[in-house]
Amino acid sequence: MPQSPVTTVANAFAELLWPTGCVGCDYPESLLCERCRDQLPWICQRWACPSCGAPFGWLTCTECRREWEVRATVCAMGFEGVPARMVTALKDHHELRLAPIMAAALATALDEASAWSALDGRSRFDPGCLDAIVFVPATAQAYRRRGFDHMELVSRALVAELGLPLADVLVRPHALDQRGLTREERAANIAYSIRCLEDVSDLRVLLVDDVVTTGASMREATRVLLSRGAKEVTACALCRVW
């Protein structure tokens, strides 16, 4: 859909006041310059843990011990450098134009992961075996502060990449922001804080988040979806902390 004249003028004025710069190095005119794209810390899906997405956990993973409720987890990059700045810029600096870039990165990692098997022997990602995309929601506090849910924006862009419908069914009204919490505090904070507003019986869903640290949010969202009837949950995230 073409932009209205008012939107075009507003965007041009905003560009004049706040020129676009690379999120990684501030190089002008591009949100992510070619040099920073070439240096992104991609996770090799061949060697990643099929359960939690941690790099180098293919044979033995100390991060999850193969106990996660998801069918498989695919994480695109390590949480460092440019990817970390991308997440912060989208969430805290309202650089909403990063959402489709992050969605494209997720789609790239999922495509690579499709060549490798999950613990059940099937492909870690097969869009033909999925019914919908679901995102881990921001807390109510974060939504009020930002005025948007960043993972909803990324997921809507991912819908266009993968051709799957979006199921906006999860809410998180009570939990606090997970940043700054220890592993034990994260688990306690997220426990029973996510709710599923609709019946998702027999749906096979792709659950999307920005960063997997301990996996508390991803696992809680998965448990809720399964308790509401989801047939299986495959997870993906832009970044993995390990």
Backbone as JSON, one array per atom type, in Angstrom:
{
  "sequence": "MPQSPVTTVANAFAELLWPTGCVGCDYPESLLCERCRDQLPWICQRWACPSCGAPFGWLTCTECRREWEVRATVCAMGFEGVPARMVTALKDHHELRLAPIMAAALATALDEASAWSALDGRSRFDPGCLDAIVFVPATAQAYRRRGFDHMELVSRALVAELGLPLADVLVRPHALDQRGLTREERAANIAYSIRCLEDVSDLRVLLVDDVVTTGASMREATRVLLSRGAKEVTACALCRVW",
  "N": [[0.84, -1.18, 0.0], [0.67, 2.19, -0.97], [2.29, 5.02, 0.59], [0.65, 7.7, 2.3], [0.57, 11.22, 1.37], [0.97, 12.81, 3.65], [2.22, 11.03, 5.44], [4.54, 10.51, 3.98], [5.8, 13.02, 3.95], [6.13, 13.38, 6.71], [7.88, 11.26, 7.3], [10.11, 12.02, 5.8], [10.78, 14.4, 7.11], [11.4, 13.4, 9.65], [13.63, 11.88, 8.98], [15.36, 13.88, 8.3], [15.77, 15.11, 10.77], [16.61, 13.0, 12.4], [18.81, 11.21, 11.14], [19.03, 8.09, 9.42], [21.02, 5.49, 10.67], [23.41, 2.82, 10.79], [22.62, 0.18, 12.96], [24.63, -1.17, 14.13], [27.12, 0.17, 13.73], [26.68, 2.82, 13.2], [27.02, 3.74, 10.63], [25.98, 5.78, 7.93], [22.66, 5.93, 6.37], [21.68, 3.33, 6.28], [19.98, 0.77, 8.06], [21.24, -1.55, 8.79], [24.34, -2.07, 7.95], [26.39, -3.34, 5.21], [28.88, -4.32, 6.08], [28.44, -4.85, 8.84], [26.43, -6.75, 8.58], [27.86, -8.83, 7.45], [29.35, -9.64, 9.6], [27.72, -10.76, 11.48], [26.94, -12.84, 14.28], [26.16, -15.68, 13.51], [24.51, -18.69, 14.45], [25.59, -21.94, 13.94], [23.47, -24.23, 12.72], [23.78, -26.92, 12.42], [25.37, -27.77, 14.55], [24.01, -26.97, 16.76], [22.06, -27.28, 19.79], [19.29, -29.34, 19.5], [17.13, -29.17, 21.16], [17.13, -26.83, 22.9], [18.38, -24.89, 21.4], [20.94, -23.92, 21.94], [24.28, -23.06, 21.02], [26.6, -25.51, 19.83], [25.55, -27.62, 21.25], [24.82, -30.04, 20.22], [25.58, -32.8, 20.58], [25.88, -33.17, 23.42], [24.18, -31.29, 25.74], [24.59, -28.81, 28.09], [22.88, -26.84, 28.84], [20.14, -27.4, 28.76], [19.67, -30.09, 29.19], [18.12, -31.7, 27.62], [15.45, -31.48, 28.41], [13.43, -29.74, 27.79], [10.1, -28.62, 26.97], [9.39, -28.05, 24.39], [9.2, -29.11, 20.92], [11.34, -28.62, 19.27], [14.0, -26.18, 19.18], [15.07, -23.28, 17.57], [17.61, -21.02, 17.28], [18.83, -17.97, 16.05], [21.2, -16.35, 16.31], [24.07, -15.54, 18.4], [23.74, -13.77, 21.5], [25.05, -11.0, 21.32], [27.08, -8.15, 20.5], [26.06, -6.79, 17.43], [23.45, -8.13, 17.08], [22.46, -7.98, 19.74], [22.3, -5.21, 20.03], [20.41, -4.67, 18.1], [18.07, -5.82, 19.2], [17.76, -4.21, 21.51], [17.5, -1.68, 20.31], [15.07, -1.93, 18.92], [13.24, -2.6, 20.99], [13.61, -0.67, 23.08], [14.27, 1.78, 21.94], [12.49, 2.29, 20.01], [12.89, 1.71, 17.28], [11.25, 0.73, 14.94], [11.52, -0.19, 12.38], [13.29, -2.23, 12.38], [11.99, -4.61, 12.82], [11.11, -6.2, 10.49], [13.66, -6.88, 9.56], [14.7, -8.44, 11.61], [12.85, -10.5, 11.47], [13.48, -11.56, 8.97], [16.01, -12.58, 9.55], [15.32, -14.59, 11.37], [13.84, -16.24, 9.66], [15.87, -17.06, 7.95], [17.54, -18.57, 9.66], [15.73, -20.58, 10.4], [15.31, -21.81, 7.95], [17.86, -22.9, 7.48], [17.94, -24.66, 9.66], [16.07, -26.5, 8.9], [17.32, -28.5, 7.56], [18.3, -30.22, 9.41], [17.84, -32.66, 12.0], [15.37, -32.9, 14.63], [14.97, -34.0, 18.07], [13.01, -35.92, 17.81], [13.5, -37.04, 15.4], [12.42, -35.91, 13.15], [12.48, -33.1, 10.86], [13.88, -30.08, 12.17], [12.57, -27.77, 11.52], [9.72, -27.36, 9.65], [7.66, -25.86, 7.57], [5.37, -26.89, 6.44], [4.37, -28.54, 8.37], [3.25, -27.0, 10.3], [0.78, -24.91, 11.84], [0.32, -22.31, 12.73], [1.74, -19.14, 13.78], [2.87, -18.12, 16.92], [3.56, -15.67, 19.39], [5.79, -14.96, 22.13], [4.51, -12.97, 24.59], [5.02, -9.48, 25.45], [5.42, -8.17, 28.78], [2.67, -6.74, 30.62], [3.42, -4.38, 31.83], [5.69, -3.61, 30.33], [4.5, -3.26, 27.85], [2.81, -1.07, 28.31], [4.75, 0.85, 28.8], [6.18, 1.01, 26.38], [4.27, 1.14, 24.38], [3.77, -0.67, 22.4], [4.04, -4.12, 21.35], [6.96, -5.63, 20.83], [7.56, -8.19, 19.83], [5.24, -8.92, 18.62], [5.29, -7.27, 16.36], [7.58, -8.29, 15.05], [6.71, -10.9, 14.61], [4.5, -10.52, 12.94], [5.82, -9.64, 10.68], [7.24, -11.96, 10.17], [5.23, -13.69, 9.48], [4.69, -12.91, 6.85], [7.06, -13.77, 5.7], [7.03, -16.58, 6.01], [4.52, -17.49, 5.33], [2.57, -18.38, 7.09], [-0.29, -18.25, 9.28], [-0.96, -15.78, 11.86], [-1.39, -16.31, 15.29], [-2.57, -14.62, 17.79], [-2.59, -15.21, 20.82], [-1.58, -15.31, 23.4], [-1.07, -13.81, 26.61], [0.55, -11.73, 29.06], [-0.01, -10.67, 31.91], [1.0, -10.15, 34.5], [3.75, -10.63, 35.11], [7.09, -9.38, 35.78], [9.63, -7.46, 34.02], [12.13, -9.54, 32.61], [14.81, -8.96, 32.44], [17.92, -8.62, 34.09], [17.37, -10.36, 36.13], [18.19, -13.29, 38.08], [18.77, -16.77, 37.21], [17.12, -18.36, 38.86], [15.35, -16.41, 39.8], [14.16, -15.61, 37.42], [12.73, -17.92, 36.71], [10.89, -18.07, 38.84], [9.57, -15.64, 38.5], [8.28, -15.86, 36.04], [6.63, -18.05, 36.29], [3.42, -19.32, 35.92], [2.51, -16.93, 34.87], [1.82, -16.43, 32.27], [-0.91, -16.49, 30.08], [-3.25, -18.25, 28.03], [-5.55, -17.16, 25.76], [-7.33, -18.38, 24.08], [-8.7, -21.46, 22.82], [-6.47, -23.79, 21.61], [-6.54, -26.25, 20.47], [-5.12, -29.11, 19.02], [-3.47, -27.67, 17.34], [-0.42, -27.07, 15.65], [2.24, -25.23, 16.47], [4.46, -22.44, 15.85], [6.49, -20.97, 18.04], [7.58, -17.78, 18.92], [10.26, -15.71, 20.0], [12.39, -13.01, 21.22], [14.9, -13.2, 22.63], [16.51, -15.96, 24.07], [17.39, -16.84, 27.21], [17.6, -18.21, 29.95], [15.53, -19.75, 29.19], [13.14, -19.68, 30.49], [10.81, -18.09, 29.9], [10.12, -19.04, 27.33], [9.66, -21.75, 27.85], [7.57, -21.64, 29.72], [5.55, -20.43, 28.19], [5.26, -22.44, 26.29], [4.34, -24.57, 27.89], [1.85, -23.55, 28.65], [0.53, -23.35, 26.17], [0.46, -26.06, 25.41], [-1.11, -27.05, 27.49], [-3.5, -25.97, 26.82], [-4.23, -27.41, 24.7], [-2.62, -27.49, 22.4], [-1.01, -29.3, 19.81], [1.73, -29.63, 19.3], [4.77, -27.79, 19.9], [7.05, -25.82, 18.28], [9.94, -23.9, 18.66], [11.43, -20.64, 18.18], [14.01, -18.15, 18.16], [15.57, -14.92, 17.96], [18.04, -14.51, 19.25], [20.45, -16.26, 21.31], [21.46, -16.78, 24.59], [24.24, -18.11, 26.3]],
  "CA": [[0.0, 0.0, 0.0], [1.5, 3.4, -1.02], [2.17, 5.92, 1.72], [-0.07, 8.95, 2.09], [1.47, 12.37, 1.31], [1.29, 13.26, 5.0], [3.21, 10.09, 5.97], [5.78, 10.7, 3.25], [6.42, 14.25, 4.45], [6.55, 13.14, 8.09], [9.07, 10.41, 7.28], [11.23, 12.82, 5.3], [11.16, 15.33, 8.17], [12.06, 12.61, 10.69], [14.95, 11.5, 8.47], [16.19, 15.08, 8.36], [16.13, 15.36, 12.17], [17.3, 11.82, 12.96], [19.23, 10.41, 9.98], [19.19, 6.66, 9.61], [22.38, 4.99, 10.79], [23.5, 1.39, 11.07], [22.46, -0.11, 14.38], [25.88, -1.73, 14.62], [28.29, 1.04, 13.67], [26.23, 4.19, 12.89], [27.27, 4.13, 9.24], [24.72, 6.41, 7.51], [21.76, 5.56, 5.28], [21.23, 1.94, 6.33], [19.77, 0.26, 9.42], [22.24, -2.59, 9.02], [25.24, -1.93, 6.81], [26.91, -4.58, 4.66], [29.97, -4.79, 6.93], [27.88, -5.45, 10.06], [25.72, -7.97, 8.18], [28.85, -9.89, 7.22], [29.96, -10.03, 10.88], [26.71, -11.25, 12.41], [27.36, -14.1, 14.9], [25.17, -16.73, 13.24], [24.69, -20.01, 15.08], [25.56, -23.05, 12.99], [22.38, -25.11, 13.15], [24.28, -28.31, 12.43], [25.96, -28.11, 15.84], [23.2, -26.42, 17.84], [21.2, -28.21, 20.51], [17.96, -29.37, 18.89], [16.1, -28.94, 22.17], [17.08, -25.45, 23.4], [18.99, -23.97, 20.46], [22.26, -23.46, 22.35], [25.35, -23.47, 20.1], [27.52, -26.59, 20.21], [24.9, -28.57, 22.15], [24.25, -31.11, 19.41], [25.79, -34.1, 21.19], [25.55, -33.06, 24.84], [23.87, -29.89, 26.06], [24.55, -28.51, 29.53], [21.92, -25.77, 29.08], [18.75, -27.85, 28.9], [19.64, -31.52, 29.52], [17.09, -32.31, 26.78], [14.22, -31.56, 29.21], [12.47, -28.7, 27.42], [8.81, -29.11, 26.5], [9.25, -27.8, 22.95], [9.66, -30.18, 20.04], [12.68, -28.19, 18.84], [14.23, -24.74, 19.28], [16.03, -22.74, 16.61], [18.04, -19.66, 17.6], [19.57, -17.49, 14.88], [22.51, -15.76, 16.59], [24.45, -15.32, 19.78], [23.29, -12.48, 22.02], [26.26, -10.2, 21.46], [27.34, -7.2, 19.43], [24.99, -6.21, 16.62], [22.12, -8.65, 17.42], [22.03, -7.42, 21.02], [21.92, -3.82, 19.81], [19.16, -4.71, 17.35], [16.98, -6.06, 20.14], [17.6, -3.02, 22.33], [17.01, -0.58, 19.48], [13.65, -2.16, 18.65], [12.43, -2.58, 22.21], [13.75, 0.49, 23.96], [14.46, 3.02, 21.19], [11.38, 2.39, 19.07], [13.3, 1.6, 15.89], [10.33, -0.31, 14.5], [11.93, -0.69, 11.07], [14.11, -3.42, 12.56], [11.17, -5.81, 12.94], [11.24, -7.1, 9.33], [15.04, -7.37, 9.46], [14.8, -9.55, 12.56], [12.04, -11.59, 10.93], [14.26, -12.17, 7.9], [17.07, -13.37, 10.2], [14.67, -15.79, 11.89], [13.5, -17.1, 8.53], [17.12, -17.63, 7.46], [17.96, -19.63, 10.59], [14.77, -21.68, 10.3], [15.59, -22.5, 6.69], [19.05, -23.73, 7.7], [17.61, -25.73, 10.61], [15.21, -27.5, 8.26], [18.17, -29.58, 7.05], [18.79, -31.03, 10.52], [16.73, -33.33, 12.7], [15.07, -32.69, 16.04], [15.12, -35.24, 18.85], [12.04, -36.91, 17.36], [13.92, -37.55, 14.1], [11.88, -35.08, 12.08], [13.17, -31.83, 10.63], [13.65, -29.1, 13.23], [11.6, -26.8, 11.03], [9.01, -27.72, 8.42], [6.46, -25.03, 7.57], [4.22, -27.71, 6.08], [3.89, -29.23, 9.57], [2.87, -25.97, 11.27], [-0.52, -24.3, 11.58], [0.25, -20.89, 13.09], [2.82, -18.52, 14.53], [2.49, -17.51, 18.2], [4.73, -14.99, 19.96], [5.85, -14.76, 23.58], [4.09, -11.57, 24.71], [5.66, -8.59, 26.41], [4.65, -7.98, 30.01], [1.75, -5.6, 30.57], [4.2, -3.2, 32.21], [6.52, -3.23, 29.18], [3.6, -2.78, 26.79], [2.4, 0.29, 28.66], [5.9, 1.74, 28.69], [6.6, 1.17, 25.0], [3.14, 1.41, 23.5], [3.69, -1.74, 21.4], [4.7, -5.38, 21.67], [7.96, -5.78, 19.77], [7.51, -9.5, 19.2], [4.1, -8.93, 17.7], [5.76, -6.67, 15.12], [8.47, -9.25, 14.39], [5.91, -12.05, 14.19], [3.7, -10.12, 11.77], [6.74, -9.66, 9.54], [7.6, -13.36, 9.91], [4.08, -14.25, 8.78], [4.9, -12.65, 5.43], [8.2, -14.57, 5.25], [6.78, -18.02, 6.05], [3.21, -17.84, 4.8], [1.75, -18.98, 8.14], [-1.13, -17.25, 9.97], [-0.57, -15.38, 13.22], [-2.37, -16.56, 16.36], [-2.25, -13.73, 18.92], [-3.41, -15.85, 21.84], [-0.94, -15.3, 24.71], [-0.94, -12.54, 27.34], [1.38, -11.84, 30.26], [-0.45, -9.48, 32.64], [1.51, -9.95, 35.86], [5.19, -10.79, 35.3], [7.98, -8.24, 35.63], [10.65, -7.62, 33.0], [13.08, -10.58, 33.0], [16.2, -8.5, 32.4], [18.52, -8.34, 35.39], [17.03, -11.38, 37.11], [18.98, -14.51, 38.05], [18.06, -17.92, 36.66], [16.06, -18.74, 39.78], [14.36, -15.33, 39.83], [13.42, -15.66, 36.16], [11.78, -19.03, 36.77], [9.83, -17.7, 39.77], [8.84, -14.5, 37.96], [7.48, -16.23, 34.88], [5.73, -19.16, 36.6], [1.97, -19.07, 35.93], [2.24, -15.53, 34.52], [1.35, -16.37, 30.89], [-2.22, -17.1, 29.87], [-3.69, -18.44, 26.65], [-6.92, -16.66, 25.74], [-8.18, -19.16, 23.2], [-8.44, -22.88, 22.67], [-5.56, -24.05, 20.49], [-6.53, -27.7, 20.35], [-4.58, -29.79, 17.84], [-2.64, -26.8, 16.51], [1.04, -27.19, 15.69], [2.57, -23.82, 16.42], [5.83, -21.94, 15.92], [6.53, -19.98, 19.11], [8.65, -16.86, 18.57], [10.7, -14.75, 21.02], [13.59, -12.3, 20.78], [16.12, -13.71, 23.26], [16.41, -17.08, 25.01], [18.48, -16.8, 28.19], [17.44, -19.48, 30.67], [14.43, -20.49, 28.59], [11.97, -19.67, 31.37], [9.64, -17.56, 29.2], [9.78, -19.95, 26.25], [9.12, -22.99, 28.41], [6.26, -21.37, 30.32], [4.6, -20.25, 27.09], [5.02, -23.76, 25.71], [3.48, -25.33, 28.81], [0.5, -23.0, 28.58], [-0.05, -23.75, 24.89], [0.18, -27.5, 25.47], [-2.22, -27.27, 28.41], [-4.72, -25.53, 26.13], [-4.56, -28.34, 23.63], [-1.72, -27.49, 21.25], [-0.49, -30.63, 19.52], [3.16, -29.55, 19.52], [5.31, -26.44, 19.82], [8.41, -25.6, 17.82], [10.29, -22.55, 19.11], [12.55, -19.98, 17.54], [14.35, -16.85, 18.74], [16.65, -14.25, 17.26], [19.32, -14.6, 19.97], [20.6, -17.25, 22.38], [22.49, -16.54, 25.6], [24.71, -19.38, 26.87]],
  "C": [[0.89, 1.25, 0.0], [1.25, 4.29, 0.19], [1.36, 7.16, 1.33], [0.93, 10.1, 2.01], [1.9, 12.85, 2.68], [2.37, 12.37, 5.62], [4.56, 10.28, 5.3], [6.54, 11.93, 3.75], [6.93, 14.05, 5.87], [7.81, 12.3, 8.15], [10.3, 11.18, 6.81], [11.72, 13.8, 6.36], [11.9, 14.6, 9.29], [13.47, 12.21, 10.26], [15.91, 12.68, 8.52], [16.68, 15.33, 9.78], [16.97, 14.24, 12.75], [17.72, 10.91, 11.81], [19.43, 8.95, 10.33], [20.67, 6.3, 9.68], [22.36, 3.51, 11.13], [23.43, 1.15, 12.58], [23.75, -0.65, 14.98], [27.02, -0.73, 14.72], [27.97, 2.49, 13.36], [26.59, 4.65, 11.48], [25.96, 4.64, 8.64], [23.98, 5.67, 6.42], [21.27, 4.12, 5.32], [21.06, 1.51, 7.78], [20.78, -0.82, 9.79], [23.15, -2.62, 7.8], [25.8, -3.3, 6.4], [28.01, -5.15, 5.55], [29.45, -5.47, 8.19], [27.09, -6.71, 9.74], [26.69, -9.12, 8.03], [29.45, -10.41, 8.52], [28.94, -10.54, 11.9], [27.11, -12.62, 12.97], [26.32, -15.22, 14.75], [25.53, -18.02, 13.99], [24.61, -21.07, 13.98], [24.54, -24.07, 13.46], [22.81, -26.58, 13.19], [24.74, -28.72, 13.81], [25.13, -27.62, 17.02], [22.37, -27.51, 18.53], [19.81, -28.19, 19.89], [16.84, -29.07, 19.87], [15.99, -27.48, 22.57], [17.75, -24.44, 22.5], [20.36, -23.46, 20.83], [23.32, -23.92, 21.36], [26.17, -24.63, 20.68], [26.89, -27.59, 21.18], [24.32, -29.78, 21.44], [24.39, -32.49, 20.06], [25.36, -34.11, 22.65], [25.32, -31.6, 25.17], [23.78, -29.71, 27.57], [23.51, -27.45, 29.87], [20.52, -26.29, 29.37], [18.62, -29.31, 29.32], [18.52, -32.25, 28.77], [15.73, -32.42, 27.5], [13.16, -30.54, 28.81], [11.22, -29.31, 26.79], [8.6, -28.91, 25.01], [9.7, -29.01, 22.15], [11.06, -29.89, 19.55], [12.76, -26.68, 19.04], [15.32, -24.35, 18.3], [16.34, -21.31, 17.0], [19.0, -19.2, 16.51], [21.0, -17.09, 15.2], [22.81, -15.77, 18.09], [24.02, -13.92, 20.22], [24.51, -11.63, 22.34], [26.31, -9.2, 20.32], [26.09, -6.68, 18.75], [23.61, -6.8, 16.96], [21.59, -8.09, 18.74], [21.58, -5.98, 20.86], [20.63, -3.72, 19.0], [17.96, -4.87, 18.28], [16.71, -4.82, 20.99], [17.02, -1.86, 21.54], [15.53, -0.72, 19.18], [12.81, -1.96, 19.9], [12.44, -1.24, 22.93], [13.9, 1.82, 23.23], [13.47, 3.18, 20.04], [11.83, 2.42, 17.61], [12.52, 0.44, 15.26], [10.71, -0.9, 13.14], [12.83, -1.92, 11.17], [13.29, -4.71, 12.6], [11.26, -6.72, 11.71], [12.66, -7.62, 9.12], [15.24, -8.56, 10.4], [13.99, -10.75, 12.08], [12.79, -12.31, 9.81], [15.39, -13.03, 8.46], [16.5, -14.66, 10.76], [14.37, -16.76, 10.75], [14.75, -17.78, 7.96], [17.59, -18.78, 8.34], [17.03, -20.83, 10.51], [15.0, -22.49, 9.03], [16.81, -23.4, 6.83], [18.73, -24.91, 8.61], [16.74, -26.82, 9.99], [16.01, -28.68, 7.72], [18.61, -30.55, 8.14], [17.64, -31.53, 11.37], [16.61, -32.88, 14.15], [15.24, -34.01, 16.77], [14.14, -36.32, 18.42], [12.37, -37.47, 15.97], [13.39, -36.77, 12.92], [12.72, -33.81, 11.93], [12.86, -30.86, 11.76], [12.65, -28.03, 12.81], [11.03, -27.27, 9.71], [7.73, -26.92, 8.38], [5.2, -25.8, 7.18], [3.62, -28.46, 7.26], [3.51, -28.24, 10.66], [1.56, -25.32, 10.85], [-0.55, -22.81, 11.85], [1.52, -20.45, 13.79], [2.24, -17.87, 15.78], [3.73, -16.83, 18.76], [4.63, -14.91, 21.48], [5.55, -13.28, 23.84], [4.97, -10.78, 25.67], [4.81, -8.54, 27.68], [3.73, -6.77, 29.84], [2.47, -4.3, 30.89], [5.04, -2.7, 31.03], [5.65, -2.68, 28.06], [3.15, -1.35, 27.07], [3.54, 1.27, 28.47], [6.25, 2.03, 27.24], [5.47, 1.59, 24.07], [2.99, 0.39, 22.39], [4.35, -2.99, 21.95], [5.67, -5.68, 20.54], [7.9, -7.13, 19.08], [6.26, -9.68, 18.35], [4.52, -8.35, 16.35], [6.65, -7.64, 14.34], [7.67, -10.43, 13.84], [5.05, -11.73, 12.98], [4.57, -10.06, 10.52], [7.12, -11.09, 9.17], [6.46, -14.09, 9.2], [4.25, -14.09, 7.27], [6.04, -13.5, 4.87], [7.84, -16.05, 5.08], [5.43, -18.44, 5.48], [2.33, -18.58, 5.79], [0.9, -17.91, 8.79], [-0.61, -16.95, 11.37], [-1.71, -15.68, 14.17], [-1.94, -15.75, 17.58], [-3.08, -14.18, 20.12], [-2.83, -15.77, 23.25], [-0.91, -13.89, 25.3], [-0.1, -12.8, 28.58], [1.08, -10.63, 31.15], [0.32, -9.17, 33.92], [3.03, -9.96, 36.0], [5.93, -9.47, 35.13], [8.93, -8.5, 34.46], [11.7, -8.61, 33.5], [14.53, -10.09, 33.07], [16.71, -8.17, 33.8], [18.23, -9.37, 36.45], [17.96, -12.59, 36.98], [18.14, -15.64, 37.45], [16.89, -18.31, 37.54], [14.96, -17.69, 39.84], [13.53, -15.31, 38.55], [12.35, -16.75, 36.21], [10.6, -18.68, 37.68], [8.95, -16.59, 39.2], [7.86, -14.92, 36.86], [6.44, -17.3, 35.19], [4.28, -18.69, 36.69], [1.6, -17.63, 35.54], [1.71, -15.38, 33.09], [0.02, -17.1, 30.79], [-2.5, -17.22, 28.39], [-5.18, -18.12, 26.59], [-7.87, -17.5, 24.9], [-7.78, -20.63, 23.21], [-7.56, -23.09, 21.44], [-5.45, -25.55, 20.22], [-6.06, -28.16, 18.97], [-3.76, -28.89, 16.92], [-1.16, -27.11, 16.72], [1.58, -25.79, 15.47], [4.08, -23.58, 16.44], [5.82, -20.79, 16.92], [7.76, -19.1, 18.95], [8.96, -15.92, 19.74], [11.97, -14.07, 20.51], [14.86, -12.93, 21.32], [15.78, -14.88, 24.19], [17.63, -17.02, 25.91], [18.47, -18.11, 28.97], [16.37, -20.35, 30.04], [13.16, -20.44, 29.4], [10.72, -19.19, 30.64], [9.18, -18.52, 28.11], [9.12, -21.22, 26.78], [7.74, -22.76, 29.03], [5.21, -21.17, 29.24], [4.26, -21.58, 26.43], [4.1, -24.58, 26.59], [2.03, -24.86, 28.72], [-0.19, -23.43, 27.28], [-0.42, -25.23, 24.88], [-1.0, -27.79, 26.39], [-3.56, -26.85, 27.81], [-4.98, -26.32, 24.86], [-3.65, -28.35, 22.43], [-1.11, -28.88, 21.06], [1.01, -30.69, 19.74], [3.62, -28.11, 19.31], [6.77, -26.52, 19.35], [8.76, -24.15, 18.14], [11.41, -21.97, 18.28], [12.77, -18.62, 18.19], [15.49, -16.24, 17.95], [18.0, -14.55, 17.91], [19.27, -15.68, 21.05], [21.75, -16.83, 23.29], [22.93, -17.91, 26.13], [26.0, -19.17, 27.62]]
}
